[in-house]
Amino acid sequence: MAIGTTFLGLLEAGPRHGYDLKRAYDERFGADRPLSYGQVYATLARLLKNGLVEVDGVEPGSGPERKRYAITDAGVTDVERWLAQPEKPEPYLQSTLYAKVVLALLTGRGAHELLDAQRAEHLRLMRELTARRRDGDIADVLICDHALFHLEADVRWLELTAARLDELEAVVA
């Protein structure tokens, strides 16, 4: 996800301090991977340098001055362009899972065990996401659905690969 462009979209509602942007981002997009404050302020510095945000005000605080950021017209244009541009589908043609299977075969290690362990880990995470989905709001439901569909595809691939291991071993060994 483009954090900078996401910040710009959040700023369209009105000027915000960096910590407000972090909180809004974490609530909506970062539940599993909240942003660090360093990442927030580095991103804001880059947006400021590129003319996509401006400092809307500075307030004294108990520590450093607190800057309030606002989106510029160029920032609004950037958000519009980003939202209109479809994302490139990522087919994962050279996945880490595939590399592990091939390396297990090449080194005489247990490819079946690797696939079984990976399948178990995928299923564990799918159970976790299903529980989160059950208790979540619509945003959680959609986020979990997206992740579950990807994990489901991975599980299908793991099972298909396990069924074809002898054939793959003949090719790579």
SEKESE-334256 format. One record per residue (C-alpha): x, y negated, z negated; residue number from 1; residue in one letter. Coordinates in nm, 3 decimals, padded with zeros to 5 digits. Each point is the difference from the previous one (the first is absolute). Example, Ala and Ser with C-alpha at 12.3 -4.5 7.8 and 13.67 -1.06 7.14 Angstrom:
SITE       c1       c2       c3  lumfi  drenti
SITE   01.230   00.450  -00.780      1       A
SITE   00.137  -00.344   00.066      2       S
//
This chain:
SITE       c1       c2       c3  lumfi  drenti
SITE   00.000   00.000   00.000      1       M
SITE   00.125  -00.347   00.081      2       A
SITE   00.017  -00.159  -00.344      3       I
SITE   00.064  -00.350   00.132      4       G
SITE  -00.297   00.004   00.233      5       T
SITE  -00.215   00.146  -00.277      6       T
SITE   00.105  -00.290  -00.223      7       F
SITE  -00.099  -00.240   00.275      8       L
SITE  -00.342   00.161   00.023      9       G
SITE  -00.043  -00.028  -00.377     10       L
SITE   00.104  -00.367   00.015     11       L
SITE  -00.272  -00.080   00.251     12       E
SITE  -00.247  -00.001  -00.292     13       A
SITE   00.199  -00.283  -00.158     14       G
SITE   00.338  -00.091  -00.149     15       P
SITE   00.146   00.237  -00.261     16       R
SITE   00.301   00.045  -00.223     17       H
SITE   00.235   00.288   00.068     18       G
SITE  -00.122   00.197  -00.301     19       Y
SITE  -00.362  -00.044   00.121     20       D
SITE   00.098   00.139   00.340     21       L
SITE   00.172   00.296  -00.165     22       K
SITE  -00.305   00.075  -00.212     23       R
SITE  -00.239  -00.026   00.299     24       A
SITE   00.229   00.216   00.216     25       Y
SITE   00.046   00.265  -00.270     26       D
SITE  -00.376   00.016  -00.069     27       E
SITE  -00.096   00.039   00.365     28       R
SITE   00.296   00.171   00.164     29       F
SITE   00.265   00.102  -00.250     30       G
SITE  -00.174   00.226  -00.248     31       A
SITE   00.254   00.276   00.062     32       D
SITE   00.295  -00.228   00.077     33       R
SITE  -00.027  -00.339  -00.168     34       P
SITE   00.234  -00.271   00.124     35       L
SITE   00.293  -00.121  -00.207     36       S
SITE   00.017  -00.370  -00.074     37       Y
SITE   00.329  -00.015   00.187     38       G
SITE  -00.172   00.132   00.312     39       Q
SITE  -00.284  -00.251  -00.040     40       V
SITE   00.230  -00.302  -00.025     41       Y
SITE   00.238   00.120   00.272     42       A
SITE  -00.299   00.041   00.232     43       T
SITE  -00.135  -00.345  -00.090     44       L
SITE   00.345  -00.154   00.061     45       A
SITE   00.010   00.161   00.347     46       R
SITE  -00.356  -00.119   00.078     47       L
SITE   00.095  -00.351  -00.116     48       L
SITE   00.318   00.000   00.211     49       K
SITE  -00.199   00.113   00.306     50       N
SITE  -00.261  -00.274  -00.047     51       G
SITE  -00.286   00.241  -00.068     52       L
SITE  -00.062  -00.130  -00.354     53       V
SITE   00.072  -00.326  -00.176     54       E
SITE   00.032  -00.101  -00.362     55       V
SITE  -00.338  -00.147  -00.093     56       D
SITE   00.103  -00.114  -00.346     57       G
SITE   00.250   00.051  -00.279     58       V
SITE  -00.101   00.033  -00.363     59       E
SITE   00.234  -00.001  -00.297     60       P
SITE  -00.001   00.317  -00.206     61       G
SITE   00.174   00.141  -00.303     62       S
SITE   00.260   00.145   00.238     63       G
SITE   00.066  -00.095   00.360     64       P
SITE  -00.236  -00.233   00.182     65       E
SITE  -00.304   00.180   00.141     66       R
SITE  -00.051  -00.057   00.371     67       K
SITE  -00.339   00.033   00.162     68       R
SITE   00.012   00.117   00.362     69       Y
SITE  -00.244  -00.075   00.281     70       A
SITE  -00.024   00.146   00.348     71       I
SITE   00.088  -00.227   00.294     72       T
SITE  -00.171  -00.010   00.341     73       D
SITE   00.289   00.209   00.133     74       A
SITE  -00.069   00.251  -00.278     75       G
SITE  -00.369   00.021   00.095     76       V
SITE   00.102   00.063   00.362     77       T
SITE   00.239   00.272  -00.117     78       D
SITE  -00.279   00.175  -00.194     79       V
SITE  -00.236  -00.025   00.297     80       E
SITE   00.263   00.151   00.231     81       R
SITE   00.077   00.281  -00.247     82       W
SITE  -00.366   00.090  -00.051     83       L
SITE  -00.067   00.002   00.376     84       A
SITE   00.300   00.222   00.079     85       Q
SITE  -00.071   00.374  -00.035     86       P
SITE   00.253   00.192  -00.206     87       E
SITE   00.224   00.241   00.186     88       K
SITE  -00.108   00.356  -00.081     89       P
SITE   00.278   00.191  -00.175     90       E
SITE   00.006   00.358   00.127     91       P
SITE   00.286   00.107  -00.231     92       Y
SITE   00.172   00.193   00.280     93       L
SITE   00.312   00.063  -00.212     94       Q
SITE  -00.136   00.046  -00.349     95       S
SITE   00.203   00.081  -00.308     96       T
SITE  -00.209   00.314  -00.049     97       L
SITE   00.097   00.130   00.344     98       Y
SITE   00.368  -00.075  -00.067     99       A
SITE  -00.015   00.188  -00.331    100       K
SITE  -00.157   00.306   00.164    101       V
SITE   00.261   00.009   00.276    102       V
SITE   00.287  -00.050  -00.246    103       L
SITE  -00.137   00.274  -00.226    104       A
SITE  -00.002   00.235   00.299    105       L
SITE   00.347  -00.106   00.116    106       L
SITE   00.152   00.048  -00.345    107       T
SITE  -00.173   00.328  -00.083    108       G
SITE  -00.213  -00.150  -00.274    109       R
SITE  -00.366   00.083  -00.057    110       G
SITE  -00.209  -00.197   00.248    111       A
SITE  -00.317   00.180  -00.114    112       H
SITE   00.067  -00.103  -00.361    113       E
SITE   00.068  -00.358   00.108    114       L
SITE  -00.330  -00.012   00.191    115       L
SITE  -00.191   00.159  -00.291    116       D
SITE   00.147  -00.247  -00.250    117       A
SITE  -00.078  -00.294   00.228    118       Q
SITE  -00.355   00.123   00.057    119       R
SITE  -00.051   00.028  -00.377    120       A
SITE   00.128  -00.356  -00.049    121       E
SITE  -00.231  -00.131   00.273    122       H
SITE  -00.298   00.180  -00.155    123       L
SITE   00.088  -00.137  -00.346    124       R
SITE   00.004  -00.355   00.135    125       L
SITE  -00.323   00.061   00.192    126       M
SITE  -00.172   00.107  -00.324    127       R
SITE   00.129  -00.315  -00.171    128       E
SITE  -00.124  -00.224   00.281    129       L
SITE  -00.336   00.176   00.009    130       T
SITE  -00.047  -00.069  -00.373    131       A
SITE   00.106  -00.364   00.048    132       R
SITE  -00.238  -00.029   00.293    133       R
SITE  -00.289   00.136  -00.209    134       R
SITE   00.051  -00.266  -00.269    135       D
SITE   00.102  -00.287   00.227    136       G
SITE  -00.164  -00.298   00.160    137       D
SITE  -00.039  -00.027   00.377    138       I
SITE   00.359  -00.123   00.043    139       A
SITE   00.134   00.304  -00.187    140       D
SITE  -00.228   00.230   00.198    141       V
SITE   00.130  -00.132   00.332    142       L
SITE   00.365   00.003  -00.109    143       I
SITE  -00.031   00.354  -00.134    144       C
SITE  -00.184   00.116   00.313    145       D
SITE   00.283  -00.129   00.217    146       H
SITE   00.262   00.177  -00.210    147       A
SITE  -00.207   00.321  -00.022    148       L
SITE  -00.043   00.020   00.378    149       F
SITE   00.375  -00.033   00.050    150       H
SITE   00.074   00.260  -00.267    151       L
SITE  -00.259   00.232   00.153    152       E
SITE   00.175  -00.025   00.336    153       A
SITE   00.332   00.076  -00.170    154       D
SITE  -00.148   00.310  -00.167    155       V
SITE  -00.130   00.123   00.336    156       R
SITE   00.350  -00.052   00.145    157       W
SITE   00.161   00.183  -00.295    158       L
SITE  -00.232   00.298   00.050    159       E
SITE   00.054   00.006   00.377    160       L
SITE   00.377  -00.022  -00.046    161       T
SITE  -00.007   00.286  -00.252    162       A
SITE  -00.186   00.211   00.256    163       A
SITE   00.262  -00.084   00.266    164       R
SITE   00.317   00.030  -00.211    165       L
SITE   00.126   00.313   00.173    166       D
SITE  -00.033  -00.168   00.339    167       E
SITE   00.173  -00.318  -00.125    168       L
SITE   00.279   00.199  -00.161    169       E
SITE   00.070   00.174   00.330    170       A
SITE   00.042  -00.340   00.168    171       V
SITE   00.208  -00.184  -00.263    172       V
SITE   00.217   00.278  -00.144    173       A
//
